[in-house]
């Protein structure tokens, strides 16, 4: 998680983070978790 937060702070990987977050929410595992 530390690496992800580092990218989020830089802001350059903001788009990638949002994309990943969308995939996580769309993933069926999200409901199980």
PDB file of N, CA, C, O and CB in Angstrom:
ATOM      1  N   UNK A   1       0.852  -1.201   0.000  1.00  0.00           N
ATOM      2  CA  UNK A   1       0.000   0.000   0.000  1.00  0.00           C
ATOM      3  C   UNK A   1       0.881   1.242   0.000  1.00  0.00           C
ATOM      4  O   UNK A   1       0.515   2.260  -0.588  1.00  0.00           O
ATOM      5  CB  UNK A   1      -0.960   0.011   1.233  1.00  0.00           C
ATOM      6  N   UNK A   2       2.011   1.172   0.638  1.00  0.00           N
ATOM      7  CA  UNK A   2       2.902   2.333   0.695  1.00  0.00           C
ATOM      8  C   UNK A   2       3.270   2.826  -0.699  1.00  0.00           C
ATOM      9  O   UNK A   2       3.256   4.027  -0.966  1.00  0.00           O
ATOM     10  CB  UNK A   2       4.168   1.991   1.473  1.00  0.00           C
ATOM     11  N   UNK A   3       3.601   1.883  -1.591  1.00  0.00           N
ATOM     12  CA  UNK A   3       3.980   2.278  -2.956  1.00  0.00           C
ATOM     13  C   UNK A   3       2.805   2.962  -3.642  1.00  0.00           C
ATOM     14  O   UNK A   3       2.984   3.972  -4.324  1.00  0.00           O
ATOM     15  CB  UNK A   3       4.443   1.045  -3.782  1.00  0.00           C
ATOM     16  N   UNK A   4       1.610   2.420  -3.466  1.00  0.00           N
ATOM     17  CA  UNK A   4       0.437   3.028  -4.113  1.00  0.00           C
ATOM     18  C   UNK A   4       0.235   4.448  -3.590  1.00  0.00           C
ATOM     19  O   UNK A   4      -0.013   5.374  -4.362  1.00  0.00           O
ATOM     20  CB  UNK A   4      -0.841   2.172  -3.865  1.00  0.00           C
ATOM     21  N   UNK A   5       0.342   4.609  -2.271  1.00  0.00           N
ATOM     22  CA  UNK A   5       0.145   5.949  -1.696  1.00  0.00           C
ATOM     23  C   UNK A   5       1.205   6.915  -2.241  1.00  0.00           C
ATOM     24  O   UNK A   5       0.919   8.087  -2.485  1.00  0.00           O
ATOM     25  CB  UNK A   5       0.208   5.896  -0.136  1.00  0.00           C
ATOM     26  N   UNK A   6       2.417   6.416  -2.426  1.00  0.00           N
ATOM     27  CA  UNK A   6       3.493   7.277  -2.936  1.00  0.00           C
ATOM     28  C   UNK A   6       3.113   7.777  -4.330  1.00  0.00           C
ATOM     29  O   UNK A   6       3.280   8.959  -4.630  1.00  0.00           O
ATOM     30  CB  UNK A   6       4.860   6.509  -2.976  1.00  0.00           C
ATOM     31  N   UNK A   7       2.601   6.883  -5.184  1.00  0.00           N
ATOM     32  CA  UNK A   7       2.211   7.297  -6.533  1.00  0.00           C
ATOM     33  C   UNK A   7       1.055   8.284  -6.466  1.00  0.00           C
ATOM     34  O   UNK A   7       1.003   9.246  -7.232  1.00  0.00           O
ATOM     35  CB  UNK A   7       1.822   6.075  -7.388  1.00  0.00           C
ATOM     36  N   UNK A   8       0.125   8.037  -5.538  1.00  0.00           N
ATOM     37  CA  UNK A   8      -1.029   8.941  -5.415  1.00  0.00           C
ATOM     38  C   UNK A   8      -0.557  10.328  -5.008  1.00  0.00           C
ATOM     39  O   UNK A   8      -1.074  11.335  -5.491  1.00  0.00           O
ATOM     40  CB  UNK A   8      -2.054   8.396  -4.384  1.00  0.00           C
ATOM     41  N   UNK A   9       0.420  10.375  -4.125  1.00  0.00           N
ATOM     42  CA  UNK A   9       0.933  11.680  -3.673  1.00  0.00           C
ATOM     43  C   UNK A   9       1.575  12.414  -4.845  1.00  0.00           C
ATOM     44  O   UNK A   9       1.408  13.626  -4.979  1.00  0.00           O
ATOM     45  CB  UNK A   9       1.962  11.506  -2.513  1.00  0.00           C
ATOM     46  N   UNK A  10       2.284  11.719  -5.668  1.00  0.00           N
ATOM     47  CA  UNK A  10       2.940  12.374  -6.810  1.00  0.00           C
ATOM     48  C   UNK A  10       1.889  12.940  -7.760  1.00  0.00           C
ATOM     49  O   UNK A  10       2.102  13.978  -8.386  1.00  0.00           O
ATOM     50  CB  UNK A  10       3.868  11.377  -7.564  1.00  0.00           C
ATOM     51  N   UNK A  11       0.768  12.259  -7.861  1.00  0.00           N
ATOM     52  CA  UNK A  11      -0.290  12.764  -8.724  1.00  0.00           C
ATOM     53  C   UNK A  11      -0.146  12.285 -10.171  1.00  0.00           C
ATOM     54  O   UNK A  11      -1.106  12.320 -10.941  1.00  0.00           O
ATOM     55  CB  UNK A  11      -0.303  14.275  -8.686  1.00  0.00           C
ATOM     56  N   UNK A  12       1.047  11.842 -10.529  1.00  0.00           N
ATOM     57  CA  UNK A  12       1.250  11.391 -11.910  1.00  0.00           C
ATOM     58  C   UNK A  12       0.534  10.066 -12.133  1.00  0.00           C
ATOM     59  O   UNK A  12       0.029   9.811 -13.226  1.00  0.00           O
ATOM     60  CB  UNK A  12       2.760  11.249 -12.230  1.00  0.00           C
ATOM     61  N   UNK A  13       0.487   9.226 -11.113  1.00  0.00           N
ATOM     62  CA  UNK A  13      -0.173   7.914 -11.246  1.00  0.00           C
ATOM     63  C   UNK A  13      -1.622   7.997 -10.783  1.00  0.00           C
ATOM     64  O   UNK A  13      -2.275   6.972 -10.582  1.00  0.00           O
ATOM     65  CB  UNK A  13       0.584   6.833 -10.433  1.00  0.00           C
ATOM     66  N   UNK A  14      -2.129   9.233 -10.612  1.00  0.00           N
ATOM     67  CA  UNK A  14      -3.515   9.404 -10.138  1.00  0.00           C
ATOM     68  C   UNK A  14      -4.488   8.659 -11.046  1.00  0.00           C
ATOM     69  O   UNK A  14      -5.395   7.978 -10.566  1.00  0.00           O
ATOM     70  CB  UNK A  14      -3.892  10.908 -10.077  1.00  0.00           C
ATOM     71  N   UNK A  15      -4.298   8.788 -12.354  1.00  0.00           N
ATOM     72  CA  UNK A  15      -5.201   8.109 -13.302  1.00  0.00           C
ATOM     73  C   UNK A  15      -5.121   6.597 -13.094  1.00  0.00           C
ATOM     74  O   UNK A  15      -6.142   5.911 -13.064  1.00  0.00           O
ATOM     75  CB  UNK A  15      -4.839   8.476 -14.780  1.00  0.00           C
ATOM     76  N   UNK A  16      -3.911   6.093 -12.952  1.00  0.00           N
ATOM     77  CA  UNK A  16      -3.745   4.642 -12.767  1.00  0.00           C
ATOM     78  C   UNK A  16      -4.421   4.205 -11.472  1.00  0.00           C
ATOM     79  O   UNK A  16      -5.071   3.160 -11.428  1.00  0.00           O
ATOM     80  CB  UNK A  16      -2.236   4.251 -12.749  1.00  0.00           C
ATOM     81  N   UNK A  17      -4.269   4.999 -10.427  1.00  0.00           N
ATOM     82  CA  UNK A  17      -4.874   4.641  -9.135  1.00  0.00           C
ATOM     83  C   UNK A  17      -6.395   4.587  -9.287  1.00  0.00           C
ATOM     84  O   UNK A  17      -7.045   3.662  -8.799  1.00  0.00           O
ATOM     85  CB  UNK A  17      -4.467   5.664  -8.021  1.00  0.00           C
ATOM     86  N   UNK A  18      -6.948   5.583  -9.963  1.00  0.00           N
ATOM     87  CA  UNK A  18      -8.407   5.611 -10.151  1.00  0.00           C
ATOM     88  C   UNK A  18      -8.844   4.390 -10.950  1.00  0.00           C
ATOM     89  O   UNK A  18      -9.862   3.767 -10.646  1.00  0.00           O
ATOM     90  CB  UNK A  18      -8.853   6.918 -10.871  1.00  0.00           C
ATOM     91  N   UNK A  19      -8.060   4.055 -11.980  1.00  0.00           N
ATOM     92  CA  UNK A  19      -8.405   2.884 -12.802  1.00  0.00           C
ATOM     93  C   UNK A  19      -8.385   1.631 -11.939  1.00  0.00           C
ATOM     94  O   UNK A  19      -9.287   0.798 -12.023  1.00  0.00           O
ATOM     95  CB  UNK A  19      -7.422   2.732 -14.002  1.00  0.00           C
ATOM     96  N   UNK A  20      -7.363   1.500 -11.115  1.00  0.00           N
ATOM     97  CA  UNK A  20      -7.249   0.310 -10.258  1.00  0.00           C
ATOM     98  C   UNK A  20      -8.438   0.267  -9.297  1.00  0.00           C
ATOM     99  O   UNK A  20      -9.054  -0.779  -9.098  1.00  0.00           O
ATOM    100  CB  UNK A  20      -5.897   0.314  -9.464  1.00  0.00           C
ATOM    101  N   UNK A  21      -8.746   1.419  -8.707  1.00  0.00           N
ATOM    102  CA  UNK A  21      -9.857   1.490  -7.742  1.00  0.00           C
ATOM    103  C   UNK A  21     -11.147   1.044  -8.413  1.00  0.00           C
ATOM    104  O   UNK A  21     -11.939   0.306  -7.827  1.00  0.00           O
ATOM    105  CB  UNK A  21     -10.013   2.933  -7.172  1.00  0.00           C
ATOM    106  N   UNK A  22     -11.356   1.500  -9.658  1.00  0.00           N
ATOM    107  CA  UNK A  22     -12.582   1.119 -10.396  1.00  0.00           C
ATOM    108  C   UNK A  22     -12.597  -0.390 -10.593  1.00  0.00           C
ATOM    109  O   UNK A  22     -13.634  -1.029 -10.416  1.00  0.00           O
ATOM    110  CB  UNK A  22     -12.665   1.854 -11.785  1.00  0.00           C
ATOM    111  N   UNK A  23     -11.463  -0.961 -10.956  1.00  0.00           N
ATOM    112  CA  UNK A  23     -11.413  -2.412 -11.174  1.00  0.00           C
ATOM    113  C   UNK A  23     -11.718  -3.146  -9.874  1.00  0.00           C
ATOM    114  O   UNK A  23     -12.428  -4.151  -9.871  1.00  0.00           O
ATOM    115  CB  UNK A  23     -10.027  -2.840 -11.720  1.00  0.00           C
ATOM    116  N   UNK A  24     -11.179  -2.637  -8.773  1.00  0.00           N
ATOM    117  CA  UNK A  24     -11.421  -3.290  -7.482  1.00  0.00           C
ATOM    118  C   UNK A  24     -12.907  -3.248  -7.137  1.00  0.00           C
ATOM    119  O   UNK A  24     -13.474  -4.247  -6.694  1.00  0.00           O
ATOM    120  CB  UNK A  24     -10.592  -2.614  -6.364  1.00  0.00           C
ATOM    121  N   UNK A  25     -13.531  -2.096  -7.339  1.00  0.00           N
ATOM    122  CA  UNK A  25     -14.962  -1.948  -7.030  1.00  0.00           C
ATOM    123  C   UNK A  25     -15.786  -2.836  -7.959  1.00  0.00           C
ATOM    124  O   UNK A  25     -16.781  -3.426  -7.539  1.00  0.00           O
ATOM    125  CB  UNK A  25     -15.409  -0.461  -7.163  1.00  0.00           C
ATOM    126  N   UNK A  26     -15.374  -2.928  -9.210  1.00  0.00           N
ATOM    127  CA  UNK A  26     -16.114  -3.741 -10.179  1.00  0.00           C
ATOM    128  C   UNK A  26     -15.892  -5.233  -9.912  1.00  0.00           C
ATOM    129  O   UNK A  26     -16.723  -6.068 -10.270  1.00  0.00           O
ATOM    130  CB  UNK A  26     -15.686  -3.384 -11.623  1.00  0.00           C
ATOM    131  N   UNK A  27     -14.767  -5.553  -9.284  1.00  0.00           N
ATOM    132  CA  UNK A  27     -14.464  -6.960  -9.034  1.00  0.00           C
ATOM    133  C   UNK A  27     -15.469  -7.566  -8.056  1.00  0.00           C
ATOM    134  O   UNK A  27     -15.845  -6.912  -7.083  1.00  0.00           O
ATOM    135  CB  UNK A  27     -13.035  -7.113  -8.490  1.00  0.00           C
ATOM    136  N   UNK A  28     -15.910  -8.799  -8.295  1.00  0.00           N
ATOM    137  CA  UNK A  28     -16.874  -9.455  -7.397  1.00  0.00           C
ATOM    138  C   UNK A  28     -16.279  -9.673  -6.012  1.00  0.00           C
ATOM    139  O   UNK A  28     -17.013  -9.806  -5.033  1.00  0.00           O
ATOM    140  CB  UNK A  28     -17.329 -10.799  -7.986  1.00  0.00           C
ATOM    141  N   UNK A  29     -14.960  -9.710  -5.928  1.00  0.00           N
ATOM    142  CA  UNK A  29     -14.320  -9.911  -4.621  1.00  0.00           C
ATOM    143  C   UNK A  29     -14.630  -8.732  -3.693  1.00  0.00           C
ATOM    144  O   UNK A  29     -14.625  -8.874  -2.470  1.00  0.00           O
ATOM    145  CB  UNK A  29     -12.782 -10.080  -4.783  1.00  0.00           C
ATOM    146  N   UNK A  30     -14.896  -7.582  -4.285  1.00  0.00           N
ATOM    147  CA  UNK A  30     -15.185  -6.392  -3.474  1.00  0.00           C
ATOM    148  C   UNK A  30     -16.355  -6.662  -2.531  1.00  0.00           C
ATOM    149  O   UNK A  30     -16.313  -6.300  -1.355  1.00  0.00           O
ATOM    150  CB  UNK A  30     -15.500  -5.175  -4.380  1.00  0.00           C
ATOM    151  N   UNK A  31     -17.409  -7.310  -3.065  1.00  0.00           N
ATOM    152  CA  UNK A  31     -18.598  -7.592  -2.245  1.00  0.00           C
ATOM    153  C   UNK A  31     -18.247  -8.576  -1.137  1.00  0.00           C
ATOM    154  O   UNK A  31     -18.684  -8.423   0.003  1.00  0.00           O
ATOM    155  CB  UNK A  31     -19.752  -8.155  -3.118  1.00  0.00           C
ATOM    156  N   UNK A  32     -17.447  -9.595  -1.485  1.00  0.00           N
ATOM    157  CA  UNK A  32     -17.069 -10.590  -0.484  1.00  0.00           C
ATOM    158  C   UNK A  32     -16.271  -9.925   0.638  1.00  0.00           C
ATOM    159  O   UNK A  32     -16.454 -10.233   1.815  1.00  0.00           O
ATOM    160  CB  UNK A  32     -16.247 -11.732  -1.130  1.00  0.00           C
ATOM    161  N   UNK A  33     -15.384  -9.008   0.249  1.00  0.00           N
ATOM    162  CA  UNK A  33     -14.535  -8.347   1.253  1.00  0.00           C
ATOM    163  C   UNK A  33     -15.397  -7.398   2.056  1.00  0.00           C
ATOM    164  O   UNK A  33     -14.900  -6.729   2.961  1.00  0.00           O
ATOM    165  CB  UNK A  33     -13.340  -7.582   0.587  1.00  0.00           C
TER     166      UNK A  33
END
